[in-house]
Amino acid sequence: MIVIANILTIITISVGVIFTVVTTIGVLRLPDVYTRAHAASKSATLGVLSILLGVFIHYWFVEGHFSVKLILGIVFLFVTAPIGGHLMSRAAYMSGVKPTSLTVGDDLAPLLKQALLDNPKHPKSEK
């Protein structure tokens, strides 16, 4: 049982390290804030989750200690990290940060324009 737990620990921590390296490369190499935020929020979340899962497996099966703190950390990170990345990208968009010229489409612009026009307090409102 210890051998299987060690193999699972090594595999999950290795996967976490690979995702973390991919995150680092993505943040350094991608062209704009939106693609960097995507790399940071998605692959970093998977990387840290895999590392935490590997540590949890090690402590539970090898050390015999069931860590509720690690489980709560995994759940909290799984819920909050993608939402934080989305909100940072949304804030950058709302503050006027332009995407790279390689960006193909902008699906949020017409929705934002319509939302502003539907707002009765907006000076250009049609109502």
N, CA, C and O atoms as CSV, one atom per row, in Angstrom:
chain,resi,resn,atom,element,x,y,z
A,1,MET,N,N,0.814,-1.197,0.000
A,1,MET,CA,C,0.000,0.000,0.000
A,1,MET,C,C,0.858,1.262,0.000
A,1,MET,O,O,0.513,2.258,-0.636
A,2,ILE,N,N,1.969,1.213,0.713
A,2,ILE,CA,C,2.866,2.365,0.780
A,2,ILE,C,C,3.468,2.640,-0.599
A,2,ILE,O,O,3.627,3.798,-0.985
A,3,VAL,N,N,3.801,1.591,-1.336
A,3,VAL,CA,C,4.397,1.768,-2.665
A,3,VAL,C,C,3.398,2.441,-3.602
A,3,VAL,O,O,3.769,3.346,-4.350
A,4,ILE,N,N,2.139,2.013,-3.571
A,4,ILE,CA,C,1.108,2.620,-4.419
A,4,ILE,C,C,0.891,4.077,-4.024
A,4,ILE,O,O,0.743,4.940,-4.890
A,5,ALA,N,N,0.872,4.355,-2.731
A,5,ALA,CA,C,0.705,5.734,-2.265
A,5,ALA,C,C,1.876,6.597,-2.711
A,5,ALA,O,O,1.679,7.743,-3.113
A,6,ASN,N,N,3.089,6.065,-2.646
A,6,ASN,CA,C,4.256,6.831,-3.098
A,6,ASN,C,C,4.209,7.082,-4.607
A,6,ASN,O,O,4.569,8.163,-5.073
A,7,ILE,N,N,3.767,6.084,-5.359
A,7,ILE,CA,C,3.659,6.266,-6.815
A,7,ILE,C,C,2.614,7.331,-7.130
A,7,ILE,O,O,2.857,8.200,-7.967
A,8,LEU,N,N,1.445,7.276,-6.469
A,8,LEU,CA,C,0.414,8.294,-6.685
A,8,LEU,C,C,0.899,9.681,-6.279
A,8,LEU,O,O,0.610,10.670,-6.953
A,9,THR,N,N,1.636,9.747,-5.179
A,9,THR,CA,C,2.182,11.022,-4.727
A,9,THR,C,C,3.151,11.589,-5.762
A,9,THR,O,O,3.083,12.772,-6.098
A,10,ILE,N,N,4.040,10.757,-6.261
A,10,ILE,CA,C,5.023,11.213,-7.249
A,10,ILE,C,C,4.331,11.656,-8.536
A,10,ILE,O,O,4.697,12.675,-9.121
A,11,ILE,N,N,3.330,10.892,-8.975
A,11,ILE,CA,C,2.631,11.239,-10.216
A,11,ILE,C,C,1.881,12.561,-10.070
A,11,ILE,O,O,1.982,13.426,-10.940
A,12,THR,N,N,1.131,12.728,-8.981
A,12,THR,CA,C,0.349,13.959,-8.839
A,12,THR,C,C,1.237,15.182,-8.636
A,12,THR,O,O,0.941,16.251,-9.172
A,13,ILE,N,N,2.301,15.047,-7.885
A,13,ILE,CA,C,3.200,16.190,-7.706
A,13,ILE,C,C,3.938,16.498,-9.006
A,13,ILE,O,O,4.171,17.667,-9.315
A,14,SER,N,N,4.308,15.478,-9.766
A,14,SER,CA,C,4.966,15.715,-11.059
A,14,SER,C,C,4.024,16.417,-12.040
A,14,SER,O,O,4.431,17.337,-12.749
A,15,VAL,N,N,2.776,15.981,-12.074
A,15,VAL,CA,C,1.791,16.658,-12.930
A,15,VAL,C,C,1.630,18.110,-12.484
A,15,VAL,O,O,1.534,19.007,-13.322
A,16,GLY,N,N,1.600,18.348,-11.176
A,16,GLY,CA,C,1.500,19.716,-10.659
A,16,GLY,C,C,2.683,20.576,-11.053
A,16,GLY,O,O,2.515,21.746,-11.396
A,17,VAL,N,N,3.871,20.013,-11.008
A,17,VAL,CA,C,5.067,20.763,-11.405
A,17,VAL,C,C,5.025,21.076,-12.902
A,17,VAL,O,O,5.398,22.173,-13.319
A,18,ILE,N,N,4.573,20.115,-13.709
A,18,ILE,CA,C,4.479,20.357,-15.160
A,18,ILE,C,C,3.492,21.481,-15.451
A,18,ILE,O,O,3.790,22.374,-16.244
A,19,PHE,N,N,2.315,21.448,-14.816
A,19,PHE,CA,C,1.349,22.520,-15.025
A,19,PHE,C,C,1.883,23.862,-14.544
A,19,PHE,O,O,1.610,24.891,-15.162
A,20,THR,N,N,2.633,23.866,-13.461
A,20,THR,CA,C,3.207,25.113,-12.961
A,20,THR,C,C,4.249,25.667,-13.926
A,20,THR,O,O,4.323,26.879,-14.126
A,21,VAL,N,N,5.050,24.798,-14.522
A,21,VAL,CA,C,6.029,25.242,-15.529
A,21,VAL,C,C,5.308,25.795,-16.756
A,21,VAL,O,O,5.725,26.806,-17.320
A,22,VAL,N,N,4.222,25.131,-17.172
A,22,VAL,CA,C,3.436,25.631,-18.301
A,22,VAL,C,C,2.857,27.006,-17.976
A,22,VAL,O,O,2.812,27.881,-18.840
A,23,THR,N,N,2.415,27.199,-16.738
A,23,THR,CA,C,1.915,28.505,-16.310
A,23,THR,C,C,2.996,29.566,-16.423
A,23,THR,O,O,2.744,30.660,-16.927
A,24,THR,N,N,4.180,29.254,-15.963
A,24,THR,CA,C,5.284,30.210,-16.020
A,24,THR,C,C,5.622,30.577,-17.458
A,24,THR,O,O,5.820,31.749,-17.777
A,25,ILE,N,N,5.688,29.583,-18.311
A,25,ILE,CA,C,5.975,29.851,-19.726
A,25,ILE,C,C,4.862,30.688,-20.340
A,25,ILE,O,O,5.131,31.624,-21.093
A,26,GLY,N,N,3.605,30.356,-20.022
A,26,GLY,CA,C,2.482,31.105,-20.569
A,26,GLY,C,C,2.468,32.548,-20.122
A,26,GLY,O,O,2.210,33.439,-20.932
A,27,VAL,N,N,2.739,32.801,-18.861
A,27,VAL,CA,C,2.740,34.178,-18.364
A,27,VAL,C,C,3.879,34.983,-18.989
A,27,VAL,O,O,3.730,36.178,-19.243
A,28,LEU,N,N,5.002,34.335,-19.233
A,28,LEU,CA,C,6.140,35.048,-19.814
A,28,LEU,C,C,6.017,35.237,-21.334
A,28,LEU,O,O,6.490,36.242,-21.864
A,29,ARG,N,N,5.394,34.298,-22.034
A,29,ARG,CA,C,5.430,34.308,-23.493
A,29,ARG,C,C,4.156,34.812,-24.175
A,29,ARG,O,O,4.224,35.254,-25.322
A,30,LEU,N,N,3.013,34.762,-23.521
A,30,LEU,CA,C,1.768,35.128,-24.186
A,30,LEU,C,C,1.670,36.644,-24.371
A,30,LEU,O,O,2.238,37.400,-23.583
A,31,PRO,N,N,0.946,37.096,-25.416
A,31,PRO,CA,C,1.063,38.485,-25.856
A,31,PRO,C,C,0.290,39.527,-25.055
A,31,PRO,O,O,0.736,40.673,-24.992
A,32,ASP,N,N,-0.836,39.196,-24.444
A,32,ASP,CA,C,-1.599,40.248,-23.765
A,32,ASP,C,C,-2.115,39.779,-22.416
A,32,ASP,O,O,-1.946,38.623,-22.029
A,33,VAL,N,N,-2.744,40.703,-21.716
A,33,VAL,CA,C,-3.177,40.432,-20.346
A,33,VAL,C,C,-4.246,39.340,-20.295
A,33,VAL,O,O,-4.322,38.602,-19.313
A,34,TYR,N,N,-5.053,39.229,-21.314
A,34,TYR,CA,C,-6.145,38.256,-21.299
A,34,TYR,C,C,-5.628,36.822,-21.437
A,34,TYR,O,O,-6.066,35.928,-20.713
A,35,THR,N,N,-4.718,36.612,-22.348
A,35,THR,CA,C,-4.168,35.269,-22.498
A,35,THR,C,C,-3.264,34.912,-21.323
A,35,THR,O,O,-3.200,33.750,-20.922
A,36,ARG,N,N,-2.573,35.889,-20.776
A,36,ARG,CA,C,-1.758,35.623,-19.589
A,36,ARG,C,C,-2.625,35.266,-18.389
A,36,ARG,O,O,-2.295,34.365,-17.617
A,37,ALA,N,N,-3.728,35.977,-18.240
A,37,ALA,CA,C,-4.640,35.667,-17.133
A,37,ALA,C,C,-5.236,34.276,-17.299
A,37,ALA,O,O,-5.438,33.562,-16.317
A,38,HIS,N,N,-5.515,33.896,-18.528
A,38,HIS,CA,C,-6.044,32.556,-18.786
A,38,HIS,C,C,-5.009,31.500,-18.396
A,38,HIS,O,O,-5.338,30.513,-17.739
A,39,ALA,N,N,-3.771,31.713,-18.802
A,39,ALA,CA,C,-2.711,30.760,-18.456
A,39,ALA,C,C,-2.516,30.693,-16.945
A,39,ALA,O,O,-2.353,29.614,-16.376
A,40,ALA,N,N,-2.535,31.850,-16.310
A,40,ALA,CA,C,-2.297,31.873,-14.869
A,40,ALA,C,C,-3.441,31.250,-14.088
A,40,ALA,O,O,-3.209,30.543,-13.108
A,41,SER,N,N,-4.669,31.502,-14.509
A,41,SER,CA,C,-5.781,30.996,-13.705
A,41,SER,C,C,-6.058,29.519,-13.948
A,41,SER,O,O,-6.385,28.797,-13.006
A,42,LYS,N,N,-5.938,29.059,-15.172
A,42,LYS,CA,C,-6.300,27.670,-15.459
A,42,LYS,C,C,-5.185,26.696,-15.098
A,42,LYS,O,O,-5.384,25.795,-14.284
A,43,SER,N,N,-4.029,26.872,-15.692
A,43,SER,CA,C,-2.978,25.883,-15.464
A,43,SER,C,C,-2.338,26.011,-14.080
A,43,SER,O,O,-1.886,25.015,-13.515
A,44,ALA,N,N,-2.295,27.214,-13.535
A,44,ALA,CA,C,-1.766,27.339,-12.172
A,44,ALA,C,C,-2.699,26.680,-11.168
A,44,ALA,O,O,-2.250,26.075,-10.194
A,45,THR,N,N,-3.998,26.800,-11.411
A,45,THR,CA,C,-4.948,26.135,-10.529
A,45,THR,C,C,-4.755,24.626,-10.566
A,45,THR,O,O,-4.701,23.980,-9.520
A,46,LEU,N,N,-4.652,24.067,-11.757
A,46,LEU,CA,C,-4.439,22.628,-11.865
A,46,LEU,C,C,-3.096,22.208,-11.274
A,46,LEU,O,O,-2.995,21.147,-10.658
A,47,GLY,N,N,-2.070,23.032,-11.456
A,47,GLY,CA,C,-0.758,22.715,-10.903
A,47,GLY,C,C,-0.760,22.685,-9.390
A,47,GLY,O,O,-0.276,21.731,-8.782
A,48,VAL,N,N,-1.298,23.714,-8.787
A,48,VAL,CA,C,-1.316,23.769,-7.319
A,48,VAL,C,C,-2.246,22.706,-6.750
A,48,VAL,O,O,-1.946,22.101,-5.721
A,49,LEU,N,N,-3.386,22.475,-7.424
A,49,LEU,CA,C,-4.292,21.427,-6.960
A,49,LEU,C,C,-3.624,20.060,-7.004
A,49,LEU,O,O,-3.794,19.259,-6.085
A,50,SER,N,N,-2.876,19.789,-8.047
A,50,SER,CA,C,-2.189,18.498,-8.144
A,50,SER,C,C,-1.127,18.353,-7.064
A,50,SER,O,O,-0.982,17.280,-6.479
A,51,ILE,N,N,-0.399,19.399,-6.801
A,51,ILE,CA,C,0.621,19.343,-5.746
A,51,ILE,C,C,-0.038,19.141,-4.380
A,51,ILE,O,O,0.423,18.323,-3.584
A,52,LEU,N,N,-1.115,19.883,-4.109
A,52,LEU,CA,C,-1.811,19.704,-2.835
A,52,LEU,C,C,-2.407,18.304,-2.708
A,52,LEU,O,O,-2.402,17.723,-1.623
A,53,LEU,N,N,-2.914,17.768,-3.799
A,53,LEU,CA,C,-3.456,16.410,-3.776
A,53,LEU,C,C,-2.352,15.387,-3.501
A,53,LEU,O,O,-2.558,14.432,-2.752
A,54,GLY,N,N,-1.187,15.590,-4.104
A,54,GLY,CA,C,-0.061,14.698,-3.837
A,54,GLY,C,C,0.374,14.750,-2.381
A,54,GLY,O,O,0.674,13.717,-1.783
A,55,VAL,N,N,0.408,15.940,-1.812
A,55,VAL,CA,C,0.762,16.071,-0.388
A,55,VAL,C,C,-0.302,15.413,0.488
A,55,VAL,O,O,0.018,14.753,1.477
A,56,PHE,N,N,-1.580,15.601,0.111
A,56,PHE,CA,C,-2.664,14.966,0.867
A,56,PHE,C,C,-2.545,13.447,0.838
A,56,PHE,O,O,-2.673,12.785,1.868
A,57,ILE,N,N,-2.297,12.900,-0.353
A,57,ILE,CA,C,-2.143,11.442,-0.475
A,57,ILE,C,C,-0.980,10.950,0.369
A,57,ILE,O,O,-1.089,9.927,1.046
A,58,HIS,N,N,0.136,11.673,0.334
A,58,HIS,CA,C,1.302,11.274,1.126
A,58,HIS,C,C,0.965,11.260,2.622
A,58,HIS,O,O,1.223,10.272,3.309
A,59,TYR,N,N,0.392,12.352,3.119
A,59,TYR,CA,C,0.114,12.413,4.549
A,59,TYR,C,C,-0.940,11.402,4.976
A,59,TYR,O,O,-0.876,10.871,6.084
A,60,TRP,N,N,-1.914,11.132,4.102
A,60,TRP,CA,C,-2.974,10.222,4.500
A,60,TRP,C,C,-2.510,8.770,4.487
A,60,TRP,O,O,-2.713,8.045,5.461
A,61,PHE,N,N,-1.890,8.341,3.389
A,61,PHE,CA,C,-1.550,6.926,3.265
A,61,PHE,C,C,-0.190,6.562,3.842
A,61,PHE,O,O,-0.015,5.446,4.331
A,62,VAL,N,N,0.763,7.459,3.799
A,62,VAL,CA,C,2.106,7.139,4.300
A,62,VAL,C,C,2.244,7.523,5.764
A,62,VAL,O,O,2.712,6.727,6.579
A,63,GLU,N,N,1.838,8.744,6.098
A,63,GLU,CA,C,1.989,9.223,7.476
A,63,GLU,C,C,0.810,8.841,8.371
A,63,GLU,O,O,0.937,8.850,9.595
A,64,GLY,N,N,-0.337,8.504,7.769
A,64,GLY,CA,C,-1.505,8.146,8.554
A,64,GLY,C,C,-2.254,9.326,9.141
A,64,GLY,O,O,-2.957,9.187,10.141
A,65,HIS,N,N,-2.105,10.488,8.521
A,65,HIS,CA,C,-2.746,11.700,9.034
A,65,HIS,C,C,-3.695,12.248,7.966
A,65,HIS,O,O,-3.252,12.662,6.895
A,66,PHE,N,N,-4.992,12.250,8.256
A,66,PHE,CA,C,-5.996,12.812,7.346
A,66,PHE,C,C,-6.075,14.311,7.608
A,66,PHE,O,O,-6.483,14.739,8.688
A,67,SER,N,N,-5.680,15.114,6.609
A,67,SER,CA,C,-5.591,16.557,6.798
A,67,SER,C,C,-6.821,17.254,6.221
A,67,SER,O,O,-6.991,17.347,5.006
A,68,VAL,N,N,-7.661,17.733,7.108
A,68,VAL,CA,C,-8.837,18.491,6.688
A,68,VAL,C,C,-8.406,19.836,6.106
A,68,VAL,O,O,-9.071,20.363,5.213
A,69,LYS,N,N,-7.317,20.391,6.595
A,69,LYS,CA,C,-6.828,21.677,6.081
A,69,LYS,C,C,-6.438,21.576,4.609
A,69,LYS,O,O,-6.696,22.496,3.833
A,70,LEU,N,N,-5.821,20.468,4.225
A,70,LEU,CA,C,-5.470,20.287,2.818
A,70,LEU,C,C,-6.717,20.146,1.948
A,70,LEU,O,O,-6.774,20.691,0.846
A,71,ILE,N,N,-7.704,19.419,2.441
A,71,ILE,CA,C,-8.958,19.277,1.688
A,71,ILE,C,C,-9.626,20.638,1.535
A,71,ILE,O,O,-10.089,20.975,0.445
A,72,LEU,N,N,-9.682,21.412,2.591
A,72,LEU,CA,C,-10.275,22.746,2.507
A,72,LEU,C,C,-9.474,23.653,1.577
A,72,LEU,O,O,-10.055,24.451,0.841
A,73,GLY,N,N,-8.154,23.539,1.602
A,73,GLY,CA,C,-7.317,24.310,0.688
A,73,GLY,C,C,-7.572,23.940,-0.760
A,73,GLY,O,O,-7.625,24.815,-1.624
A,74,ILE,N,N,-7.729,22.658,-1.034
A,74,ILE,CA,C,-8.014,22.198,-2.398
A,74,ILE,C,C,-9.359,22.731,-2.858
A,74,ILE,O,O,-9.469,23.256,-3.966
A,75,VAL,N,N,-10.379,22.604,-2.028
A,75,VAL,CA,C,-11.719,23.074,-2.399
A,75,VAL,C,C,-11.731,24.586,-2.576
A,75,VAL,O,O,-12.289,25.090,-3.550
A,76,PHE,N,N,-11.125,25.311,-1.650
A,76,PHE,CA,C,-11.105,26.772,-1.729
A,76,PHE,C,C,-10.381,27.238,-2.992
A,76,PHE,O,O,-10.861,28.135,-3.685
A,77,LEU,N,N,-9.250,26.646,-3.288
A,77,LEU,CA,C,-8.498,27.017,-4.484
A,77,LEU,C,C,-9.265,26.667,-5.749
A,77,LEU,O,O,-9.282,27.447,-6.701
A,78,PHE,N,N,-9.901,25.500,-5.768
A,78,PHE,CA,C,-10.667,25.062,-6.933
A,78,PHE,C,C,-11.825,26.012,-7.227
A,78,PHE,O,O,-12.164,26.231,-8.390
A,79,VAL,N,N,-12.431,26.576,-6.187
A,79,VAL,CA,C,-13.567,27.465,-6.373
A,79,VAL,C,C,-13.121,28.892,-6.689
A,79,VAL,O,O,-13.699,29.529,-7.570
A,80,THR,N,N,-12.125,29.399,-6.003
A,80,THR,CA,C,-11.811,30.825,-6.095
A,80,THR,C,C,-10.828,31.204,-7.197
A,80,THR,O,O,-10.933,32.306,-7.734
A,81,ALA,N,N,-9.893,30.355,-7.555
A,81,ALA,CA,C,-8.861,30.751,-8.520
A,81,ALA,C,C,-9.420,31.035,-9.918
A,81,ALA,O,O,-9.062,32.065,-10.490
A,82,PRO,N,N,-10.268,30.195,-10.499
A,82,PRO,CA,C,-10.812,30.539,-11.816
A,82,PRO,C,C,-11.701,31.784,-11.790
A,82,PRO,O,O,-11.711,32.564,-12.742
A,83,ILE,N,N,-12.444,31.966,-10.700
A,83,ILE,CA,C,-13.295,33.148,-10.588
A,83,ILE,C,C,-12.428,34.400,-10.490
A,83,ILE,O,O,-12.747,35.423,-11.094
A,84,GLY,N,N,-11.344,34.326,-9.740
A,84,GLY,CA,C,-10.432,35.464,-9.634
A,84,GLY,C,C,-9.799,35.820,-10.967
A,84,GLY,O,O,-9.679,36.999,-11.299
A,85,GLY,N,N,-9.392,34.816,-11.737
A,85,GLY,CA,C,-8.836,35.076,-13.067
A,85,GLY,C,C,-9.850,35.714,-13.990
A,85,GLY,O,O,-9.517,36.620,-14.755
A,86,HIS,N,N,-11.099,35.244,-13.923
A,86,HIS,CA,C,-12.153,35.825,-14.748
A,86,HIS,C,C,-12.410,37.277,-14.356
A,86,HIS,O,O,-12.553,38.135,-15.227
A,87,LEU,N,N,-12.470,37.557,-13.068
A,87,LEU,CA,C,-12.737,38.920,-12.618
A,87,LEU,C,C,-11.604,39.879,-12.957
A,87,LEU,O,O,-11.850,41.045,-13.266
A,88,MET,N,N,-10.364,39.396,-12.903
A,88,MET,CA,C,-9.246,40.260,-13.293
A,88,MET,C,C,-9.281,40.570,-14.788
A,88,MET,O,O,-9.002,41.698,-15.196
A,89,SER,N,N,-9.620,39.579,-15.601
A,89,SER,CA,C,-9.739,39.823,-17.039
A,89,SER,C,C,-10.900,40.759,-17.334
A,89,SER,O,O,-10.790,41.637,-18.189
A,90,ARG,N,N,-11.996,40.579,-16.641
A,90,ARG,CA,C,-13.160,41.447,-16.837
A,90,ARG,C,C,-12.837,42.882,-16.426
A,90,ARG,O,O,-13.244,43.828,-17.100
A,91,ALA,N,N,-12.110,43.044,-15.327
A,91,ALA,CA,C,-11.721,44.387,-14.883
A,91,ALA,C,C,-10.781,45.040,-15.891
A,91,ALA,O,O,-10.884,46.238,-16.157
A,92,ALA,N,N,-9.868,44.255,-16.451
A,92,ALA,CA,C,-8.978,44.812,-17.477
A,92,ALA,C,C,-9.778,45.242,-18.696
A,92,ALA,O,O,-9.495,46.286,-19.283
A,93,TYR,N,N,-10.767,44.457,-19.082
A,93,TYR,CA,C,-11.595,44.798,-20.246
A,93,TYR,C,C,-12.405,46.064,-19.979
A,93,TYR,O,O,-12.483,46.947,-20.833
A,94,MET,N,N,-12.999,46.149,-18.807
A,94,MET,CA,C,-13.821,47.313,-18.469
A,94,MET,C,C,-12.991,48.583,-18.329
A,94,MET,O,O,-13.499,49.683,-18.549
A,95,SER,N,N,-11.724,48.440,-17.968
A,95,SER,CA,C,-10.881,49.626,-17.836
A,95,SER,C,C,-10.227,50.029,-19.144
A,95,SER,O,O,-9.490,51.014,-19.189
A,96,GLY,N,N,-10.487,49.280,-20.212
A,96,GLY,CA,C,-10.034,49.696,-21.530
A,96,GLY,C,C,-8.744,49.089,-22.020
A,96,GLY,O,O,-8.174,49.584,-22.992
A,97,VAL,N,N,-8.262,48.046,-21.396
A,97,VAL,CA,C,-7.041,47.394,-21.862
A,97,VAL,C,C,-7.354,46.677,-23.175
A,97,VAL,O,O,-8.240,45.825,-23.225
A,98,LYS,N,N,-6.639,47.017,-24.215
A,98,LYS,CA,C,-6.885,46.459,-25.541
A,98,LYS,C,C,-6.221,45.093,-25.675
A,98,LYS,O,O,-5.102,44.890,-25.204
A,99,PRO,N,N,-6.917,44.157,-26.320
A,99,PRO,CA,C,-6.286,42.855,-26.591
A,99,PRO,C,C,-5.269,42.976,-27.718
A,99,PRO,O,O,-5.199,44.006,-28.390
A,100,THR,N,N,-4.507,41.959,-27.917
A,100,THR,CA,C,-3.505,41.948,-28.973
A,100,THR,C,C,-4.174,41.990,-30.346
A,100,THR,O,O,-5.366,41.706,-30.470
A,101,SER,N,N,-3.424,42.337,-31.347
A,101,SER,CA,C,-3.968,42.391,-32.712
A,101,SER,C,C,-4.283,40.996,-33.243
A,101,SER,O,O,-4.972,40.867,-34.255
A,102,LEU,N,N,-3.802,39.970,-32.594
A,102,LEU,CA,C,-4.084,38.597,-32.998
A,102,LEU,C,C,-5.467,38.123,-32.556
A,102,LEU,O,O,-5.914,37.053,-32.969
A,103,THR,N,N,-6.143,38.904,-31.725
A,103,THR,CA,C,-7.455,38.521,-31.238
A,103,THR,C,C,-8.454,38.528,-32.380
A,103,THR,O,O,-8.532,39.498,-33.134
A,104,VAL,N,N,-9.213,37.457,-32.512
A,104,VAL,CA,C,-10.119,37.290,-33.651
A,104,VAL,C,C,-11.448,37.995,-33.427
A,104,VAL,O,O,-11.937,38.670,-34.333
A,105,GLY,N,N,-12.040,37.862,-32.261
A,105,GLY,CA,C,-13.357,38.436,-32.029
A,105,GLY,C,C,-13.498,39.011,-30.638
A,105,GLY,O,O,-12.713,38.717,-29.736
A,106,ASP,N,N,-14.511,39.835,-30.487
A,106,ASP,CA,C,-14.811,40.445,-29.206
A,106,ASP,C,C,-16.307,40.270,-28.953
A,106,ASP,O,O,-17.113,41.089,-29.393
A,107,ASP,N,N,-16.672,39.216,-28.252
A,107,ASP,CA,C,-18.076,38.907,-28.012
A,107,ASP,C,C,-18.691,39.756,-26.912
A,107,ASP,O,O,-19.915,39.820,-26.801
A,108,LEU,N,N,-17.881,40.402,-26.104
A,108,LEU,CA,C,-18.409,41.171,-24.988
A,108,LEU,C,C,-18.797,42.593,-25.387
A,108,LEU,O,O,-19.653,43.193,-24.737
A,109,ALA,N,N,-18.193,43.146,-26.436
A,109,ALA,CA,C,-18.457,44.534,-26.818
A,109,ALA,C,C,-19.928,44.815,-27.124
A,109,ALA,O,O,-20.470,45.783,-26.591
A,110,PRO,N,N,-20.603,44.014,-27.960
A,110,PRO,CA,C,-22.013,44.325,-28.211
A,110,PRO,C,C,-22.903,44.160,-26.972
A,110,PRO,O,O,-23.865,44.905,-26.790
A,111,LEU,N,N,-22.579,43.195,-26.137
A,111,LEU,CA,C,-23.363,43.013,-24.912
A,111,LEU,C,C,-23.171,44.177,-23.954
A,111,LEU,O,O,-24.124,44.643,-23.330
A,112,LEU,N,N,-21.945,44.638,-23.841
A,112,LEU,CA,C,-21.666,45.778,-22.970
A,112,LEU,C,C,-22.331,47.040,-23.500
A,112,LEU,O,O,-22.876,47.825,-22.724
A,113,LYS,N,N,-22.290,47.241,-24.803
A,113,LYS,CA,C,-22.932,48.413,-25.406
A,113,LYS,C,C,-24.435,48.383,-25.162
A,113,LYS,O,O,-25.023,49.408,-24.816
A,114,GLN,N,N,-25.060,47.228,-25.337
A,114,GLN,CA,C,-26.496,47.101,-25.107
A,114,GLN,C,C,-26.839,47.315,-23.637
A,114,GLN,O,O,-27.849,47.945,-23.324
A,115,ALA,N,N,-26.020,46.806,-22.747
A,115,ALA,CA,C,-26.268,46.987,-21.319
A,115,ALA,C,C,-26.174,48.459,-20.928
A,115,ALA,O,O,-26.944,48.933,-20.093
A,116,LEU,N,N,-25.234,49.178,-21.528
A,116,LEU,CA,C,-25.109,50.602,-21.244
A,116,LEU,C,C,-26.289,51.386,-21.802
A,116,LEU,O,O,-26.765,52.326,-21.166
A,117,LEU,N,N,-26.759,51.010,-22.974
A,117,LEU,CA,C,-27.895,51.714,-23.571
A,117,LEU,C,C,-29.204,51.403,-22.842
A,117,LEU,O,O,-30.109,52.238,-22.823
A,118,ASP,N,N,-29.314,50.231,-22.249
A,118,ASP,CA,C,-30.513,49.873,-21.498
A,118,ASP,C,C,-30.545,50.496,-20.108
A,118,ASP,O,O,-31.580,50.470,-19.442
A,119,ASN,N,N,-29.437,51.048,-19.670
A,119,ASN,CA,C,-29.356,51.667,-18.354
A,119,ASN,C,C,-30.013,53.045,-18.416
A,119,ASN,O,O,-29.550,53.899,-19.172
A,120,PRO,N,N,-31.084,53.291,-17.642
A,120,PRO,CA,C,-31.753,54.586,-17.727
A,120,PRO,C,C,-30.911,55.747,-17.219
A,120,PRO,O,O,-31.195,56.895,-17.559
A,121,LYS,N,N,-29.899,55.488,-16.427
A,121,LYS,CA,C,-29.045,56.560,-15.898
A,121,LYS,C,C,-27.923,56.925,-16.859
A,121,LYS,O,O,-27.217,57.910,-16.641
A,122,HIS,N,N,-27.749,56.139,-17.926
A,122,HIS,CA,C,-26.690,56.396,-18.895
A,122,HIS,C,C,-27.115,57.549,-19.808
A,122,HIS,O,O,-28.263,57.575,-20.252
A,123,PRO,N,N,-26.216,58.509,-20.105
A,123,PRO,CA,C,-26.591,59.671,-20.910
A,123,PRO,C,C,-27.043,59.333,-22.338
A,123,PRO,O,O,-27.813,60.091,-22.927
A,124,LYS,N,N,-26.581,58.218,-22.900
A,124,LYS,CA,C,-26.954,57.865,-24.262
A,124,LYS,C,C,-28.076,56.834,-24.287
A,124,LYS,O,O,-28.268,56.147,-25.290
A,125,SER,N,N,-28.807,56.725,-23.200
A,125,SER,CA,C,-29.875,55.732,-23.103
A,125,SER,C,C,-31.005,56.059,-24.059
A,125,SER,O,O,-31.319,57.228,-24.289
A,126,GLU,N,N,-31.621,55.014,-24.621
A,126,GLU,CA,C,-32.724,55.205,-25.548
A,126,GLU,C,C,-34.050,55.356,-24.845
A,126,GLU,O,O,-35.035,55.735,-25.478
A,127,LYS,N,N,-34.110,55.078,-23.583
A,127,LYS,CA,C,-35.381,55.154,-22.847
A,127,LYS,C,C,-35.654,56.521,-22.320
A,127,LYS,O,O,-36.683,56.742,-21.681
